[in-house]
Amino acid sequence: MAIPCLTAAGFLPPGAHDASMEEIGIAFGRFQDSERRITLFQRLSEYIAELRSLGHAVEVLLDGSFVSAKASPGDIDLIVVYPEAFN
């Protein structure tokens, strides 16, 4: 499922939207006014790869300015979801 278009205000529509790392990179990890988005996406990719190697995370929820139209987001807001039985 593709990432939906941003609203007129520059944000994703309400709700959860499934996306692959490739889709996230195309939608939010490209050059705009600076290299900031590229750098953040590279770090996110490395973090996700590390989570996958550990094998416990169920999903990662992204939020904040990175997943908006803001040209130079400060960071990436995220939540890592683990299985209920994870200790």
C-alpha positions as CSV (number, residue, x, y, z in Angstrom):
1,M,0.0,0.0,0.0
2,A,1.4,3.4,-1.0
3,I,1.9,6.2,1.4
4,P,-1.0,8.6,1.0
5,C,-0.6,12.1,-0.3
6,L,0.1,14.8,2.3
7,T,-2.7,17.1,3.3
8,A,-2.7,20.8,2.2
9,A,-1.1,21.5,5.6
10,G,1.8,19.2,4.8
11,F,0.9,16.2,7.0
12,L,-0.1,12.7,6.5
13,P,-3.9,12.1,6.8
14,P,-5.0,10.7,10.2
15,G,-4.5,7.0,10.7
16,A,-1.8,4.4,10.5
17,H,-0.2,3.9,7.0
18,D,1.8,0.8,6.3
19,A,5.0,1.5,4.3
20,S,8.2,-0.2,3.3
21,M,11.6,1.4,4.0
22,E,11.8,2.0,0.2
23,E,8.5,3.8,0.2
24,I,9.5,5.9,3.2
25,G,12.8,6.8,1.5
26,I,11.0,7.9,-1.7
27,A,8.4,9.9,0.2
28,F,10.5,11.5,3.0
29,G,14.2,10.7,2.6
30,R,15.1,12.9,-0.4
31,F,17.0,16.1,-0.8
32,Q,14.9,19.3,-0.3
33,D,16.6,22.4,1.0
34,S,19.5,20.6,2.6
35,E,21.0,17.1,3.1
36,R,19.1,16.8,6.4
37,R,16.4,14.4,5.1
38,I,18.9,12.2,3.4
39,T,21.0,12.0,6.6
40,L,18.0,11.2,8.8
41,F,16.8,8.5,6.5
42,Q,20.2,6.9,6.4
43,R,20.3,6.8,10.2
44,L,16.7,5.5,10.3
45,S,17.7,2.7,7.8
46,E,20.6,1.7,10.0
47,Y,18.5,1.7,13.1
48,I,15.8,-0.4,11.4
49,A,18.4,-2.9,10.2
50,E,19.7,-3.2,13.8
51,L,16.2,-3.8,15.1
52,R,15.7,-6.5,12.4
53,S,18.9,-8.2,13.3
54,L,17.8,-8.4,17.0
55,G,14.5,-10.0,15.8
56,H,12.1,-8.8,18.5
57,A,10.4,-5.6,17.3
58,V,7.0,-6.1,15.8
59,E,6.7,-2.7,14.1
60,V,8.0,0.8,14.1
61,L,5.7,3.8,14.1
62,L,7.0,7.0,12.6
63,D,5.7,10.5,13.4
64,G,6.7,14.1,13.6
65,S,8.3,16.5,11.1
66,F,10.2,13.8,9.3
67,V,6.9,12.4,7.9
68,S,5.7,15.8,6.9
69,A,6.4,18.4,4.2
70,K,8.9,20.3,6.4
71,A,12.0,20.8,4.3
72,S,14.5,20.3,7.1
73,P,13.1,18.2,10.0
74,G,15.0,18.2,13.2
75,D,14.7,14.5,14.0
76,I,12.5,11.5,13.6
77,D,9.9,10.7,16.2
78,L,9.3,6.9,16.5
79,I,7.9,4.2,18.7
80,V,9.2,0.6,18.6
81,V,6.4,-1.9,19.2
82,Y,7.4,-5.2,20.9
83,P,5.3,-8.3,21.4
84,E,3.3,-8.3,24.6
85,A,5.4,-11.2,26.1
86,F,8.7,-9.5,25.3
87,N,10.8,-8.9,28.5
